[in-house]
Structures are given as structure tokens and as C-alpha cells.
Amino acid sequence: MQLPIVAPAPIVTAHADIFRDLFENRCQFRHFQHYLTGLIVLDNKSLANITRCVLESADKTNLARFFSDAPWFQKQVNDRRVTSLLQQTKAARGPKADAALILDDTFCEHVGSLCEYVDRHDNHGDDTYPLAHNPVTSYYVSGPVRFPVDLRFYRR
């Protein structure tokens, strides 16, 4: 059963204000809150499903247009998120010398090359060159504190 999203989740409301100035208007900020709520509460986290579950939206394409057309700043949002997490976890983190930034590149193989950034990449494990996306993720670990830092596609 899909839950309708009638308002942003309380945890989103409690933490989203630090991002408010990064959006041009109230509607963009509301789309951002609904997207985060969908990622938290829905089993199917696809954009199409989140859009279906948002009851407040008069036009079901609003959320998709927010991601594709609206001038919002992903890098600034992510930088602000990481800064906030570091501030909130300062007391719980271990010594700086024991902290680690873990990098992981993973292949997401494809059968066609129509998607952006799909290319042949060297798979060092079995000496093949699969047609794939190659997302590189970074993850911060310091004692009990662990959170994702960033995601970028490797481009040849």
C-alpha cells in the first residue's frame, strides 16, 4: 500500500530550513521537501511514484520539472548537508586520525549507449570492458558516525 504524502515528514521539516535560501521560491522548496519525504517513507523511491503520492500537487509533472528545469543547486545542497552532518556529529566522531573517506566505483551495466555517460570501462577484476555507467561514491566514517558524502559519474 502506498502512503499519500500530505505534508513533509516531521524529520524533513525539522532539518530542511538550513537549505531554504538555496531555492528561488516557496514552491521549489516545497518540492524539495516532498522529494525528501518520498525518499524516507515510500518503498518505491522512483520519481514517478513520489509524484503519484504527493496529494498537494495540482500538476503531477511539477516535481519532474523541478528536477529538470528549475535552477536549483545540487552542489550547494550537498555541501550544506555534509557541513550540517559534521556539525551535528562533532561530539560522537572519533579522533581525526582514525577517520576515513571511502571511495567506491561500481559498474551499472547497460545494453545500449543512449544514456548520458555510458561508456566502455575497464573492469580490473576480470579484464573486460563492459558498457556501463561508472558511479563513484564517497562515504565518511569516523567511529560510530557514517554517512555518504558524494556521488559522481566517472567519465572517460
Solvent accessible surface area in square Angstrom, and as a share of the most:
residue,aa,sasa,rsa
1,M,213,0.95
2,Q,83,0.37
3,L,88,0.44
4,P,71,0.45
5,I,4,0.02
6,V,99,0.57
7,A,49,0.38
8,P,16,0.10
9,A,13,0.10
10,P,116,0.73
11,I,103,0.52
12,V,7,0.04
13,T,75,0.43
14,A,78,0.60
15,H,87,0.39
16,A,2,0.02
17,D,103,0.53
18,I,73,0.37
19,F,17,0.07
20,R,85,0.31
21,D,107,0.55
22,L,21,0.10
23,F,11,0.04
24,E,117,0.53
25,N,68,0.35
26,R,175,0.64
27,C,69,0.41
28,Q,17,0.07
29,F,18,0.08
30,R,78,0.28
31,H,34,0.15
32,F,12,0.05
33,Q,13,0.06
34,H,6,0.03
35,Y,57,0.22
36,L,48,0.24
37,T,5,0.03
38,G,0,0.00
39,L,59,0.29
40,I,99,0.50
41,V,59,0.34
42,L,5,0.02
43,D,138,0.71
44,N,66,0.34
45,K,100,0.42
46,S,51,0.33
47,L,63,0.31
48,A,61,0.48
49,N,3,0.02
50,I,0,0.00
51,T,16,0.09
52,R,148,0.54
53,C,9,0.05
54,V,8,0.05
55,L,107,0.53
56,E,94,0.42
57,S,24,0.16
58,A,110,0.86
59,D,59,0.30
60,K,89,0.38
61,T,69,0.40
62,N,34,0.17
63,L,10,0.05
64,A,44,0.34
65,R,111,0.40
66,F,5,0.02
67,F,63,0.26
68,S,87,0.56
69,D,104,0.54
70,A,24,0.19
71,P,67,0.42
72,W,44,0.15
73,F,95,0.40
74,Q,129,0.57
75,K,133,0.56
76,Q,85,0.38
77,V,17,0.10
78,N,33,0.17
79,D,66,0.34
80,R,75,0.28
81,R,67,0.24
82,V,25,0.14
83,T,69,0.40
84,S,16,0.10
85,L,48,0.24
86,L,61,0.30
87,Q,129,0.58
88,Q,108,0.48
89,T,28,0.16
90,K,147,0.62
91,A,110,0.85
92,A,54,0.42
93,R,66,0.24
94,G,25,0.24
95,P,89,0.56
96,K,189,0.80
97,A,100,0.78
98,D,104,0.54
99,A,32,0.25
100,A,47,0.36
101,L,104,0.52
102,I,86,0.43
103,L,121,0.60
104,D,75,0.39
105,D,80,0.42
106,T,69,0.40
107,F,54,0.22
108,C,61,0.37
109,E,123,0.55
110,H,60,0.27
111,V,160,0.92
112,G,35,0.33
113,S,73,0.47
114,L,180,0.90
115,C,68,0.41
116,E,125,0.56
117,Y,76,0.29
118,V,18,0.10
119,D,54,0.28
120,R,122,0.45
121,H,5,0.02
122,D,54,0.28
123,N,36,0.18
124,H,152,0.68
125,G,75,0.72
126,D,85,0.44
127,D,121,0.63
128,T,64,0.37
129,Y,127,0.48
130,P,16,0.10
131,L,30,0.15
132,A,0,0.00
133,H,26,0.12
134,N,10,0.05
135,P,17,0.11
136,V,46,0.26
137,T,57,0.33
138,S,12,0.08
139,Y,88,0.33
140,Y,38,0.15
141,V,25,0.14
142,S,1,0.01
143,G,36,0.35
144,P,104,0.65
145,V,11,0.06
146,R,141,0.51
147,F,13,0.06
148,P,76,0.48
149,V,32,0.19
150,D,49,0.25
151,L,99,0.49
152,R,156,0.57
153,F,84,0.35
154,Y,107,0.41
155,R,154,0.56
156,R,171,0.63
